[in-house]
Amino acid sequence: MPVRLPSVRDPRTFFDVFGVVVISIGLMAAILTVWHGTIVRIEMVAFGLLVLVWVLWAVDRILERSVERAKRETGQNREWRR
């Protein structure tokens, strides 16, 4: 079974989001293990916030694609009438 790397620019599944989060947590843990200092901790907080913003964007994008795909498959491209 072929394994693909998580996509950062074009996330398609929640596994992409999960993969990026796991890699970023591992990277942050490795950096904080090697270097101790206030500046490094501030940089890691900034990096964590950047990852959080990316996760929110990626989840929003995945859900938008899912809605578009569902509309195409069911043929409901028009708005619901009241």
C-alpha positions in Angstrom: 0.0 0.0 0.0 1.6 3.3 -1.1 2.0 5.9 1.6 2.0 9.6 0.7 3.4 12.4 2.8 0.9 14.9 4.3 0.1 17.8 2.0 0.6 21.3 3.5 -0.5 23.4 0.6 -3.4 21.2 -0.5 -4.8 19.2 2.4 -7.3 16.6 1.2 -8.0 14.5 4.3 -7.9 14.7 8.0 -4.9 12.4 7.9 -3.0 15.3 6.3 -3.9 17.5 9.2 -3.0 14.8 11.7 0.3 14.1 10.0 1.3 17.8 10.0 0.3 18.2 13.7 2.3 15.1 14.7 5.4 16.2 12.8 5.2 19.7 14.3 4.8 18.4 17.8 7.8 16.0 17.3 9.9 18.9 15.9 9.0 21.2 18.8 9.8 18.4 21.3 13.2 17.8 19.7 14.1 21.5 19.6 13.0 22.1 23.2 15.0 19.0 24.3 18.2 20.4 22.8 17.9 24.1 23.6 16.6 25.6 26.8 15.9 29.3 26.9 13.3 31.9 27.0 13.7 33.0 23.3 13.4 29.4 22.1 10.2 28.9 24.2 8.7 32.1 22.7 9.6 30.9 19.2 7.9 27.5 19.9 4.8 29.3 21.1 4.7 31.3 17.9 5.3 28.2 15.8 2.5 26.4 17.7 0.1 29.3 17.0 1.1 29.2 13.3 0.3 25.4 13.2 -3.0 26.1 15.0 -4.0 28.7 12.4 -3.0 26.3 9.6 -5.0 23.5 11.1 -8.1 25.7 11.3 -7.6 26.7 7.7 -7.0 23.1 6.5 -10.1 21.7 8.3 -12.2 24.5 6.8 -10.9 23.7 3.3 -11.5 20.0 3.7 -15.1 20.6 4.9 -15.8 23.0 2.0 -14.6 20.4 -0.5 -16.7 17.8 1.1 -19.8 20.0 0.8 -19.1 20.7 -2.8 -18.5 17.0 -3.6 -21.8 16.1 -1.9 -23.7 18.7 -3.9 -22.2 17.5 -7.1 -23.0 13.8 -6.3 -26.6 14.5 -5.3 -27.3 17.1 -8.0 -28.2 19.8 -5.5 -26.4 22.8 -7.1 -29.4 25.1 -6.5 -30.3 26.8 -3.3 -33.0 25.3 -1.1 -36.4 27.0 -1.6 -38.3 28.2 1.4 
